[in-house]
Amino acid sequence: MKKENISDAVIRRLPRYYRQLNSLFNSGVVRISSHSLGQEMNITASQIRQDFSCFGEFGQQGYGYNVEELRTEIGHILGVDKNHHLIMIGAGNLGHALLQNFPFSQTGFTVDAAFDVSPTVVGTAINGVPIRSMDELDDFIRAHTVDVVSLTIPQHVAQEVADHLIALGIRGFWNFTNIELSSSDPTVQFENIHFADSLLTLSYRIANL
């Protein structure tokens, strides 16, 4: 199956598989059946087999899946072994929390720098990541490989900043501004994060018990 034909739903399940397989691997589990994996993840065994078949043949009938090998394969599909380079724009409360606590290296990303307009944070470092002035941004991007930009900036400047970065060649955005960013360029990819969506989903579930 061609990658362009793989549904977004399948792609969004891949990190769940990777996370579960990572947990199993770290717990010393050597092999697992699609049935057992499905029970742990609340996904049917047939769905798991169908999802994996989009990327090739994994596992053996009567044996199941080798956890370490499948974890490596799913990680490769997700690009965990690509060592993507990321910069962050906005080193305020949210940006600081992400830099301090998020395991970027475990997901295949190296954070090379963060940028901010506040003189109180420019020139400092958070968890070893240097905070630079926004005035240095363009030159930095021209001089370095930047695969993804994480945006933790005010909503009213988000699209303008994104458009400027796209013009500089950026093609991946991890967007925490709580608005939907977009581009007419089909090669530009946005992952728009909305914390409220997750909380409202929980609200619905507990309101309809």
Secondary structure as the mmCIF struct_conf table of DSSP 4:
data_model
#
loop_
_struct_conf.conf_type_id
_struct_conf.id
_struct_conf.beg_label_comp_id
_struct_conf.beg_label_asym_id
_struct_conf.beg_label_seq_id
_struct_conf.end_label_comp_id
_struct_conf.end_label_asym_id
_struct_conf.end_label_seq_id
HELX_RH_3T_P HELX_RH_3T_P1 LYS A 3 ASN A 5
BEND BEND1 ILE A 6 ILE A 6
HELX_RH_AL_P HELX_RH_AL_P1 ASP A 8 ASN A 26
TURN_TY1_P TURN_TY1_P1 SER A 27 GLY A 28
STRN STRN1 ARG A 31 ILE A 32
HELX_RH_AL_P HELX_RH_AL_P2 SER A 34 MET A 41
TURN_TY1_P TURN_TY1_P2 ASN A 42 ASN A 42
HELX_RH_AL_P HELX_RH_AL_P3 ALA A 45 SER A 53
TURN_TY1_P TURN_TY1_P3 CYS A 54 PHE A 55
BEND BEND2 GLY A 59 GLY A 59
STRN STRN2 GLN A 60 GLN A 60
TURN_TY1_P TURN_TY1_P4 GLN A 61 TYR A 63
STRN STRN3 GLY A 64 GLY A 64
STRN STRN4 TYR A 65 ASN A 66
HELX_RH_AL_P HELX_RH_AL_P4 VAL A 67 LEU A 78
TURN_TY1_P TURN_TY1_P5 GLY A 79 GLY A 79
HELX_RH_3T_P HELX_RH_3T_P2 VAL A 80 LYS A 82
STRN STRN5 HIS A 84 ILE A 89
BEND BEND3 GLY A 92 GLY A 92
HELX_RH_AL_P HELX_RH_AL_P5 ASN A 93 ASN A 101
HELX_RH_3T_P HELX_RH_3T_P3 PHE A 104 THR A 107
TURN_TY1_P TURN_TY1_P6 GLY A 108 GLY A 108
STRN STRN6 PHE A 109 ASP A 116
BEND BEND4 VAL A 117 VAL A 117
TURN_TY1_P TURN_TY1_P7 PRO A 119 GLY A 123
STRN STRN7 ALA A 125 ILE A 126
TURN_TY1_P TURN_TY1_P8 ASN A 127 GLY A 128
STRN STRN8 VAL A 129 SER A 133
HELX_RH_3T_P HELX_RH_3T_P4 MET A 134 GLU A 136
HELX_RH_AL_P HELX_RH_AL_P6 LEU A 137 ALA A 143
BEND BEND5 HIS A 144 HIS A 144
STRN STRN9 VAL A 148 LEU A 151
BEND BEND6 ILE A 153 ILE A 153
HELX_RH_AL_P HELX_RH_AL_P7 GLN A 155 ALA A 167
TURN_TY1_P TURN_TY1_P9 LEU A 168 GLY A 169
STRN STRN10 GLY A 172 ASN A 175
BEND BEND7 THR A 177 ILE A 179
BEND BEND8 SER A 184 SER A 184
TURN_TY1_P TURN_TY1_P10 PRO A 186 THR A 187
STRN STRN11 GLN A 189 ASN A 192
HELX_RH_AL_P HELX_RH_AL_P8 PHE A 195 ALA A 207
TURN_TY1_P TURN_TY1_P11 ASN A 208 ASN A 208
#
